[in-house]
Amino acid sequence: MTHAPAAPLDPRLAELVAARLCHDIGSPVASLGALLPQAADPAAQEILRETAQELRARLLLLAALFGPADERDWPEIARLLAGAPMAHRVAFALPARAGALPAGRARLALAGLLLAAEALPRGGTVHATEPAPGQIALRPEGRQVAWSECLLGLLAGDSPEAALRLGPRHVLAPWLFALAAEAGEALDLAWPPGEGAPVLLLGRGA
């Protein structure tokens, strides 16, 4: 069911992105605040360093996801994904080829990878492959796989406005659709032969 989405123009999208940003950096910031009174303790200092590194990685990821698009290669995308909120339970298996993805497609891939990671509530691995030039396939694999109902609704033709009413927790799906529209890319959900979760396809391919 290939879908060429229309860009949602509702300013509610900006509000939800802002709320999502605050949520995703809130946890490490709260940890820093709680540990600062104990900064003289060597054990607390180590945790502070780790938390500061986590916060920096999270900020780099969010800047790449929600900021201006830029060309990125797969190793750089892998480094950015180290800042994902679910990085402790989800691994990312990315293509090994050299060469940068175009700016619009790189940001689209990043959003799709995070959305695929959210489909693994009990952990697992997101496999990214390039089945055709100009196309990226994302396959979540784990004990439980559940693509966002918001994503499924948008692919089925639900309005972006309805998706935005679901709140900041679900903003990645409408954000993915907005990025696809801006980049002129298609989105599709394909069922592999045999058992396995649906695969999210980004781009039109050759």
C-alpha positions as CSV (number, residue, x, y, z in Angstrom):
1,M,0.0,0.0,0.0
2,T,2.5,2.6,-1.2
3,H,1.5,6.0,0.1
4,A,2.8,9.4,-1.0
5,P,1.9,11.5,2.1
6,A,0.8,15.1,2.2
7,A,2.6,17.4,4.5
8,P,0.6,18.2,7.6
9,L,0.3,22.0,7.9
10,D,-1.2,22.1,11.4
11,P,1.0,24.1,13.8
12,R,0.1,21.4,16.3
13,L,2.9,19.4,14.8
14,A,5.4,22.0,16.0
15,E,3.9,22.0,19.5
16,L,4.1,18.2,19.7
17,V,7.7,18.2,18.5
18,A,8.6,20.7,21.2
19,A,6.8,18.6,23.8
20,R,8.7,15.5,22.6
21,L,12.0,17.3,22.8
22,C,11.3,18.3,26.4
23,H,10.3,14.7,27.3
24,D,13.3,13.1,25.7
25,I,15.9,15.3,27.4
26,G,13.9,15.5,30.7
27,S,15.2,12.3,32.2
28,P,19.0,12.9,31.9
29,V,18.5,16.5,33.0
30,A,16.6,15.4,36.1
31,S,19.4,12.9,36.8
32,L,22.0,15.6,36.6
33,G,20.0,17.8,39.0
34,A,19.6,15.0,41.5
35,L,23.3,14.1,41.5
36,L,24.8,17.6,41.6
37,P,24.5,17.9,45.5
38,Q,26.6,14.8,45.7
39,A,29.2,16.0,43.1
40,A,32.1,15.6,45.7
41,D,31.5,11.9,45.9
42,P,33.7,10.0,43.3
43,A,30.9,7.5,42.6
44,A,28.5,10.3,41.9
45,Q,31.1,12.1,39.7
46,E,31.3,9.0,37.5
47,I,27.5,8.8,37.1
48,L,27.4,12.6,36.4
49,R,30.0,12.1,33.6
50,E,27.9,9.2,32.1
51,T,24.7,11.2,32.4
52,A,26.3,14.2,30.8
53,Q,27.5,12.1,27.9
54,E,24.0,10.6,27.5
55,L,22.5,14.0,27.5
56,R,25.0,15.2,24.8
57,A,24.3,12.2,22.6
58,R,20.5,12.7,23.1
59,L,20.8,16.3,22.0
60,L,22.9,15.5,18.9
61,L,20.2,12.9,17.9
62,L,17.3,15.3,18.4
63,A,19.1,18.1,16.5
64,A,19.6,15.7,13.6
65,L,16.0,14.4,13.7
66,F,14.1,17.7,14.2
67,G,16.7,20.2,12.9
68,P,17.8,21.1,9.4
69,A,18.4,18.2,7.1
70,D,22.0,17.3,6.3
71,E,23.8,14.5,4.3
72,R,24.9,11.7,6.5
73,D,26.5,8.3,6.0
74,W,25.5,5.1,7.8
75,P,28.3,5.2,10.4
76,E,27.3,8.7,11.4
77,I,23.7,7.6,11.7
78,A,24.8,4.8,13.9
79,R,26.6,7.2,16.2
80,L,23.6,9.4,16.4
81,L,21.4,6.4,17.3
82,A,23.6,5.9,20.4
83,G,21.5,8.8,21.9
84,A,18.2,7.1,21.3
85,P,16.0,6.9,24.5
86,M,15.6,3.1,23.7
87,A,19.3,2.5,23.0
88,H,19.7,0.4,26.1
89,R,17.2,-2.3,24.8
90,V,17.3,-1.9,21.0
91,A,20.2,-2.5,18.7
92,F,20.5,-1.1,15.1
93,A,21.9,-3.2,12.3
94,L,22.7,-0.8,9.5
95,P,24.1,-1.1,6.0
96,A,27.9,-1.2,5.7
97,R,28.2,0.5,2.4
98,A,30.2,3.8,2.1
99,G,28.7,7.0,0.8
100,A,26.4,9.6,2.3
101,L,22.6,9.5,2.0
102,P,21.1,12.7,0.6
103,A,20.0,15.1,3.3
104,G,16.2,14.5,3.1
105,R,16.6,10.7,2.9
106,A,19.1,10.7,5.8
107,R,16.7,12.5,8.1
108,L,13.8,10.3,6.9
109,A,15.9,7.2,7.7
110,L,16.6,8.5,11.2
111,A,13.0,9.1,11.9
112,G,12.0,5.7,10.5
113,L,14.7,3.9,12.5
114,L,13.4,5.5,15.8
115,L,9.9,4.6,14.8
116,A,10.9,1.0,14.2
117,A,12.7,0.9,17.6
118,E,9.5,2.1,19.2
119,A,7.9,-1.0,17.7
120,L,10.0,-3.2,20.0
121,P,8.7,-2.5,23.5
122,R,10.6,-5.5,24.9
123,G,13.8,-4.9,23.0
124,G,15.3,-6.4,19.9
125,T,17.1,-5.3,16.8
126,V,16.1,-2.9,13.9
127,H,17.5,-4.2,10.7
128,A,18.0,-1.6,7.9
129,T,18.8,-2.7,4.4
130,E,18.8,-1.1,1.0
131,P,16.8,-3.5,-1.3
132,A,16.9,-1.1,-4.2
133,P,18.8,2.2,-5.0
134,G,16.9,5.0,-3.3
135,Q,15.0,2.7,-1.0
136,I,15.5,1.7,2.7
137,A,13.8,-1.2,4.4
138,L,13.4,-1.3,8.1
139,R,12.6,-4.6,9.8
140,P,12.1,-4.7,13.6
141,E,12.9,-8.1,15.2
142,G,12.3,-9.0,18.8
143,R,10.1,-10.9,21.2
144,Q,7.2,-8.5,20.6
145,V,6.8,-6.3,17.5
146,A,4.0,-3.8,17.3
147,W,4.1,-1.0,14.8
148,S,2.6,2.3,16.0
149,E,-1.2,2.4,15.5
150,C,-0.7,6.0,14.5
151,L,1.7,4.9,11.6
152,L,-0.7,2.2,10.5
153,G,-3.6,4.7,10.5
154,L,-1.7,7.2,8.4
155,L,-0.7,4.5,5.9
156,A,-4.3,3.5,5.7
157,G,-5.3,7.1,4.8
158,D,-6.1,8.7,8.1
159,S,-5.7,12.4,8.2
160,P,-2.6,14.0,9.7
161,E,-4.8,16.1,11.9
162,A,-6.2,12.9,13.6
163,A,-2.7,11.6,14.2
164,L,-1.7,14.9,15.8
165,R,-4.5,14.6,18.3
166,L,-2.8,11.5,19.8
167,G,-0.2,13.7,21.5
168,P,3.6,13.9,21.7
169,R,4.2,10.3,22.4
170,H,3.0,9.5,18.9
171,V,4.6,12.4,17.1
172,L,7.2,10.3,15.2
173,A,4.7,8.9,12.8
174,P,3.3,12.3,11.6
175,W,6.8,13.7,11.6
176,L,7.9,10.8,9.3
177,F,5.0,11.6,7.0
178,A,5.9,15.3,7.0
179,L,9.6,14.5,6.1
180,A,8.5,12.1,3.4
181,A,6.3,14.8,1.8
182,E,9.1,17.4,2.0
183,A,11.6,15.0,0.4
184,G,9.2,13.7,-2.2
185,E,9.6,10.1,-0.9
186,A,7.0,7.3,-0.6
187,L,6.2,5.3,2.5
188,D,5.0,1.7,2.3
189,L,4.5,-1.3,4.7
190,A,5.3,-4.7,3.2
191,W,4.7,-8.1,4.5
192,P,7.7,-10.5,4.0
193,P,7.1,-14.1,2.9
194,G,6.5,-16.5,5.7
195,E,6.6,-15.3,9.3
196,G,7.8,-11.9,10.4
197,A,6.7,-8.4,11.2
198,P,5.8,-6.0,8.4
199,V,8.8,-4.1,6.9
200,L,8.6,-0.3,6.6
201,L,9.9,0.9,3.2
202,L,11.2,4.4,2.8
203,G,11.7,5.9,-0.6
204,R,10.6,5.1,-4.1
205,G,13.4,2.9,-5.1
206,A,14.8,2.4,-8.6
